[in-house]
Amino acid sequence: GEPSGPRMVTDSIPGPVSQSRLKDLNQIQPSQSIQLFLDYDRSLGNYIVDVDGNQLLDVYTQISSMPLGYNHPNLLKLLDDPSIVKAFINRPALGAFPGADWPERLSNSLMAVAPPGLKTITTMACGSCSNENAYKQIFMWYRSKQRGHDNFSQEELDSCMINQEPGSPQLSLLSFHGAFHGRTMGCLTTTHSKAIHKLDVPAMDWPIARFPLYKYPLEEHTRENQEEDRKCLEEVEDLIHQYNAKGMPVAGIVIEPIQAEGGDNHGSNEFFQQLQAIAKRNGAAFLIDEVQTGGGPTGKYWCHEHFDLPEAPDIVTFSKKMLTGGYYMKDEFRPSHGYRIYNTWMGEPSKIIVLEEVIKVVKRDNLLENTKNVGEILMQGIHALEDKYPQHINSTRGKGTFIAFNGKDPATRDKIVGNLKAAGIHSGGCGEQAVRLRPALIFQPHHAEIFLDKLETVLGQL
Ligand SMILES: Cc1ncc(COP(=O)(O)O)c(CNc2csc(C(=O)O)c2)c1O
């Protein structure tokens, strides 16, 4: 079974064995971002065991990307089925040669948890390539609407081959300061969370609006936060009119339901309802990026389900806890011809097979309910510590276990994350000064108690 609690056996992380592996790896590939080498044989449930034998309670699950923690018994059992082995070794070009079971596999996995109102799916491999292709889908949809058909003119056919208008249109997407949508070229133009992601890479001059930044506790700042919503929404509409007028029409608005890399910035239900209305009013698509929020951590499969939107978003992208990439979209976004949105793999059946089992476990063990319950324990516990140490932390916020709180300043946040790690808790930071929690869906109340106990110790020693 899982370790009974964290146990650190080396003075610091990475320990000596990790360091020696790092030297080997660095001979072969750039390794500046490596934190430690993990023992994937001994890590179990909510616990990381690293190659030095340190046991850490993982409240971040790598990059919020492991739905059921490590070595879940149901997933290990999957490979006892010989028919599955063939799906793992014969990787199909799914856009051309899917297996006979592919429609059923998709129905039993991704379509079983589709956001309400969205019935069409495109599978991909990661968050960036999902957003990248969803963006292209939006541009094709927008131009098709403008033209009224898809009988491309010879001028369009010729000009696009040399990246000129009208075939390569001057269109834009509106994104938000603090956003993270990926690091490939198109996504990177809509990503604004850290300079290190963007330096030296060309970017398009597309509109960037402010994402609402609220004062906490919310119930004590209702009026200011409503005013913040109003100002941000006004700026969105102004930018759309500006870019439409200057010949770079906004074809879509792209946004996370909670800005994660940007610092766990939350938007109100009203903000998102109004934003969807602005997109509709201006003929722009509305894409919600659920790569980090999707798959259950907010207590619903999709975070945007909390917003009571009058209709489904046009496109919802996903990856991480869904183990594969892709996006759901409204039927009107289906491309007119095949081969417009395409790549060799279009995702991977082996990941869909594992996802099908993950979804079964989530349903069987009622893990969305669990996430709500254990999230409440964490929220109450962190709020209590905020009351006890207001000089160190503030602005506790979250949905389900998708929780964050701010250090008084970036240095305090870094100390909290560093000292938690030394105490055997693997957490993470985001934005300027937030500490973020992204535990697996199997995180239990006793894990929350261990976390809160260690956090109290760390805060008491600051
Ligand atoms: C909301 C959202 N949208 C898209 C992406 C990109 O997904 P990947 O390309 O990394 O799979 C991410 C990926 N998250 C992420 C966390 S750290 C990181 C990095 O590249 O440093 C990436 C995301 O959080």
The ligand as an SDF file (V2000), in Angstrom:
LIG
                    3D

 24 25  0  0  0  0  0  0  0  0999 V2000
   -4.1630   25.7610  -19.7690 C   0  0  0  0  0  0  0  0  0  0  0  0
   -3.0950   25.0920  -20.5790 C   0  0  0  0  0  0  0  0  0  0  0  0
   -3.2170   25.0650  -21.9260 N   0  0  0  0  0  0  0  0  0  0  0  0
   -2.2790   24.4690  -22.7080 C   0  0  0  0  0  0  0  0  0  0  0  0
   -1.1620   23.8930  -22.1610 C   0  0  0  0  0  0  0  0  0  0  0  0
   -0.1370   23.2350  -23.0760 C   0  0  0  0  0  0  0  0  0  0  0  0
   -0.1830   21.8510  -22.8970 O   0  0  0  0  0  0  0  0  0  0  0  0
    1.1140   20.9880  -23.2660 P   0  0  0  0  0  0  0  0  0  0  0  0
    1.5090   21.3750  -24.6510 O   0  0  0  0  0  0  0  0  0  0  0  0
    2.1670   21.3470  -22.2400 O   0  0  0  0  0  0  0  0  0  0  0  0
    0.6350   19.5710  -23.1590 O   0  0  0  0  0  0  0  0  0  0  0  0
   -0.9880   23.8740  -20.7600 C   0  0  0  0  0  0  0  0  0  0  0  0
    0.2380   23.2040  -20.2010 C   0  0  0  0  0  0  0  0  0  0  0  0
    0.5820   23.4860  -18.8650 N   0  0  0  0  0  0  0  0  0  0  0  0
    1.8600   23.6730  -18.5210 C   0  0  0  0  0  0  0  0  0  0  0  0
    2.2550   23.7960  -17.2470 C   0  0  0  0  0  0  0  0  0  0  0  0
    3.8880   24.1690  -17.1490 S   0  0  0  0  0  0  0  0  0  0  0  0
    4.0740   24.1320  -18.7930 C   0  0  0  0  0  0  0  0  0  0  0  0
    5.3390   24.4600  -19.4470 C   0  0  0  0  0  0  0  0  0  0  0  0
    5.4130   24.2250  -20.6850 O   0  0  0  0  0  0  0  0  0  0  0  0
    6.2370   24.9750  -18.7540 O   0  0  0  0  0  0  0  0  0  0  0  0
    2.8990   23.8210  -19.4340 C   0  0  0  0  0  0  0  0  0  0  0  0
   -1.9600   24.5040  -19.9480 C   0  0  0  0  0  0  0  0  0  0  0  0
   -1.8300   24.5630  -18.6090 O   0  0  0  0  0  0  0  0  0  0  0  0
  1  2  1  0
  2  3  1  0
  2 23  2  0
  3  4  2  0
  4  5  1  0
  5  6  1  0
  5 12  2  0
  6  7  1  0
  7  8  1  0
  8  9  2  0
  8 10  1  0
  8 11  1  0
 12 13  1  0
 12 23  1  0
 13 14  1  0
 14 15  1  0
 15 16  2  0
 15 22  1  0
 16 17  1  0
 17 18  1  0
 18 19  1  0
 18 22  2  0
 19 20  2  0
 19 21  1  0
 23 24  1  0
M  END
$$$$
